[in-house]
Amino acid sequence: MDFFQNLIAAISPPLFIIYYLYRNDLYEKEPHKLIFKTFLIGCLVPIPVLLFSFDETYYPNHFMFAMFGVAFFEEGFKFLFLRLYSYKKEDFNEPYDGIFYAVVVSMGFALVENILYVLGNEGSEMSVAILRCFTAIPMHASCGVIMGYYMGKNKINSSNAFINLSMGLIFAMIIHGLYDYFLFAGYGLLFSMIVLIFAVRFSNKAINLHQEKSPFKTNRNQ
């Protein structure tokens, strides 16, 4: 019974965040089939991350490892999978869709990572699950929102495609990298939480902005 309780504690936060963003897709809900496929793609992201990333000994310091050994590969493969699959679908047709699908990919990755961390800490599973529920999971979600904000922006107006897509990836990488750096360097959770609070505040603004820019909002009001 403890195993299933711990498993539920590990998988519930990522699924709740997907549900929350689905409920906040105010004007045109995304098809369940595409959501499910995008989520599965996110669950596969850890595979290339493990195959292509290097361990900490390869990098000269904690900062370089956090930015380029962790954030670059994790956010980079999320970005790549999202760009090559969901971004090309016809249902990706409003700015908010960038946020939604980017978060779905991120939560697929976060769910697999969370299961490994929670079940891998024998004897402390529930405490690890609760801690990550308020730290690592919202960090991954916020990085998804930031990446998706710029990808959704580019989907509607691709005149500055390189800048938009690059900014989405770079900003997500910076947030992720700084969050990890403060932990790796031994500064404790405080500075990582400051980064997370900033990211969450930006994410909320990004969600509101893309909700307002939905072309389906105009059509509904006519």
C-alpha positions as CSV (number, residue, x, y, z in Angstrom):
1,M,0.0,0.0,0.0
2,D,2.9,2.4,0.8
3,F,4.3,1.9,-2.7
4,F,1.0,3.0,-4.3
5,Q,0.6,5.9,-2.0
6,N,4.2,7.1,-2.8
7,L,3.6,6.6,-6.5
8,I,0.4,8.6,-6.4
9,A,2.2,11.4,-4.5
10,A,4.8,11.4,-7.2
11,I,2.5,11.5,-10.2
12,S,-0.3,13.7,-8.9
13,P,1.4,17.2,-9.0
14,P,2.4,17.1,-12.7
15,L,-1.0,15.8,-13.7
16,F,-2.7,18.5,-11.6
17,I,-0.7,21.2,-13.3
18,I,-1.7,19.9,-16.8
19,Y,-5.4,19.8,-15.6
20,Y,-5.1,23.4,-14.2
21,L,-3.7,24.7,-17.5
22,Y,-6.3,22.8,-19.5
23,R,-9.1,24.4,-17.4
24,N,-7.5,27.8,-18.1
25,D,-7.6,27.2,-21.9
26,L,-10.6,29.4,-22.0
27,Y,-11.6,29.7,-25.6
28,E,-10.6,26.5,-27.5
29,K,-9.8,23.3,-25.6
30,E,-7.1,21.1,-27.0
31,P,-7.9,17.6,-28.3
32,H,-7.3,14.9,-25.7
33,K,-5.5,12.7,-28.2
34,L,-2.9,15.3,-28.9
35,I,-2.5,16.2,-25.2
36,F,-1.9,12.5,-24.4
37,K,0.7,12.1,-27.2
38,T,2.5,15.3,-26.2
39,F,2.6,14.1,-22.6
40,L,4.1,10.7,-23.7
41,I,6.7,12.6,-25.7
42,G,7.6,14.5,-22.6
43,C,7.9,11.2,-20.7
44,L,10.5,10.2,-23.3
45,V,12.7,13.3,-22.9
46,P,14.8,11.8,-20.0
47,I,16.1,9.2,-22.5
48,P,18.1,11.5,-24.7
49,V,19.0,13.7,-21.7
50,L,20.7,10.6,-20.1
51,L,22.3,9.6,-23.3
52,F,23.8,12.9,-24.3
53,S,24.5,14.8,-21.1
54,F,27.8,14.5,-19.1
55,D,28.3,14.1,-15.4
56,E,29.4,16.9,-13.1
57,T,33.1,16.0,-13.3
58,Y,33.1,17.1,-17.0
59,Y,32.4,20.8,-16.0
60,P,34.8,23.2,-14.2
61,N,32.3,24.5,-11.6
62,H,28.7,24.2,-10.3
63,F,27.5,27.1,-12.4
64,M,28.6,25.6,-15.7
65,F,27.2,22.2,-14.7
66,A,23.8,23.6,-13.7
67,M,23.5,25.7,-16.9
68,F,25.1,23.4,-19.5
69,G,25.1,20.0,-17.9
70,V,21.5,20.1,-16.7
71,A,19.4,23.0,-17.9
72,F,20.7,23.0,-21.5
73,F,20.0,19.4,-22.1
74,E,16.7,19.1,-20.2
75,E,15.2,22.3,-21.6
76,G,16.9,21.8,-25.0
77,F,15.3,18.4,-25.6
78,K,11.9,19.6,-24.3
79,F,12.2,22.4,-26.8
80,L,13.2,20.1,-29.6
81,F,10.5,17.6,-29.1
82,L,7.9,20.3,-28.8
83,R,9.1,22.1,-31.9
84,L,9.2,19.0,-34.0
85,Y,5.8,17.6,-32.9
86,S,3.1,19.7,-31.2
87,Y,4.2,23.0,-32.8
88,K,3.4,21.6,-36.2
89,K,-0.1,20.4,-35.5
90,E,-3.2,22.3,-36.8
91,D,-4.6,22.4,-33.3
92,F,-1.7,24.5,-32.2
93,N,-3.5,27.6,-33.4
94,E,-3.5,30.3,-30.6
95,P,-0.8,31.8,-28.4
96,Y,-1.9,30.0,-25.3
97,D,-1.4,26.7,-27.0
98,G,2.4,27.3,-26.9
99,I,2.2,27.6,-23.1
100,F,-0.1,24.6,-22.8
101,Y,1.8,22.1,-24.9
102,A,5.2,23.2,-23.5
103,V,3.9,22.6,-20.0
104,V,2.5,19.2,-21.0
105,V,5.9,18.2,-22.4
106,S,7.6,19.6,-19.2
107,M,5.2,17.7,-17.0
108,G,5.8,14.5,-18.9
109,F,9.5,14.9,-18.1
110,A,8.8,16.0,-14.5
111,L,6.5,13.0,-13.8
112,V,9.3,10.5,-14.8
113,E,11.9,12.5,-12.9
114,N,9.6,12.8,-9.9
115,I,8.9,9.0,-9.8
116,L,12.7,8.3,-9.8
117,Y,13.4,10.8,-7.0
118,V,10.5,9.9,-4.8
119,L,10.7,6.1,-5.1
120,G,14.5,6.3,-5.1
121,N,14.6,7.8,-1.6
122,E,13.6,4.8,0.5
123,G,12.2,5.7,3.8
124,S,11.7,9.4,2.9
125,E,9.4,9.0,-0.1
126,M,6.5,11.1,1.1
127,S,8.7,13.9,2.4
128,V,10.5,14.1,-0.9
129,A,7.3,14.1,-2.8
130,I,5.9,16.9,-0.7
131,L,9.1,19.0,-1.1
132,R,9.2,18.5,-4.8
133,C,5.6,19.3,-5.1
134,F,6.4,22.9,-4.1
135,T,9.8,23.2,-5.7
136,A,11.0,21.1,-8.6
137,I,7.6,20.5,-10.2
138,P,6.5,24.2,-10.3
139,M,10.1,25.0,-11.5
140,H,9.7,22.7,-14.5
141,A,6.1,24.0,-15.1
142,S,7.4,27.6,-15.1
143,C,10.1,26.8,-17.5
144,G,7.5,25.3,-19.8
145,V,5.3,28.4,-19.5
146,I,8.3,30.7,-20.4
147,M,9.4,28.5,-23.3
148,G,5.8,28.1,-24.5
149,Y,5.0,31.8,-24.2
150,Y,7.6,32.7,-26.9
151,M,6.7,29.6,-29.0
152,G,3.0,30.6,-28.9
153,K,4.0,34.2,-29.8
154,N,6.0,32.9,-32.8
155,K,3.2,30.6,-34.0
156,I,0.9,33.6,-34.5
157,N,3.6,35.9,-35.9
158,S,6.8,34.2,-37.2
159,S,8.4,37.4,-38.5
160,N,11.0,37.2,-35.7
161,A,11.1,33.4,-35.5
162,F,14.8,33.1,-34.5
163,I,14.5,35.7,-31.8
164,N,11.3,34.4,-30.3
165,L,12.3,30.7,-30.3
166,S,15.8,31.5,-29.0
167,M,14.4,33.7,-26.2
168,G,12.0,31.0,-25.1
169,L,14.8,28.4,-24.8
170,I,17.4,30.7,-23.3
171,F,15.1,32.2,-20.6
172,A,13.8,28.7,-19.6
173,M,17.4,27.5,-19.5
174,I,18.5,30.5,-17.3
175,I,15.6,29.9,-14.8
176,H,16.3,26.2,-14.6
177,G,20.1,26.7,-14.4
178,L,20.0,29.3,-11.7
179,Y,17.5,27.2,-9.6
180,D,19.8,24.2,-9.8
181,Y,23.0,26.2,-9.3
182,F,22.0,27.5,-5.9
183,L,21.2,24.0,-4.8
184,F,24.4,22.4,-6.3
185,A,26.6,25.2,-4.9
186,G,25.3,24.7,-1.3
187,Y,23.4,27.9,-0.9
188,G,20.4,26.1,0.3
189,L,16.8,26.3,-0.9
190,L,16.3,30.1,-0.2
191,F,17.9,31.4,-3.4
192,S,16.4,28.7,-5.5
193,M,13.0,29.7,-4.1
194,I,13.6,33.3,-5.0
195,V,14.3,32.2,-8.6
196,L,11.1,30.1,-8.5
197,I,8.9,32.9,-7.2
198,F,10.2,35.2,-10.0
199,A,9.5,32.5,-12.6
200,V,6.0,31.8,-11.2
201,R,5.1,35.5,-11.3
202,F,6.3,35.8,-14.9
203,S,4.4,32.6,-15.8
204,N,1.1,34.0,-14.4
205,K,1.6,37.2,-16.4
206,A,2.4,35.2,-19.6
207,I,-0.7,33.0,-19.2
208,N,-2.9,36.1,-18.8
209,L,-1.3,37.8,-21.8
210,H,-1.8,34.8,-24.1
211,Q,-5.4,34.3,-22.9
212,E,-6.2,37.9,-23.8
213,K,-4.5,37.5,-27.3
214,S,-6.6,34.4,-28.3
215,P,-8.3,34.9,-31.7
216,F,-11.1,32.7,-30.4
217,K,-11.9,35.2,-27.7
218,T,-12.7,37.8,-30.4
219,N,-14.8,35.2,-32.3
220,R,-16.7,34.3,-29.2
221,N,-17.6,37.9,-28.4
222,Q,-19.0,38.6,-31.9
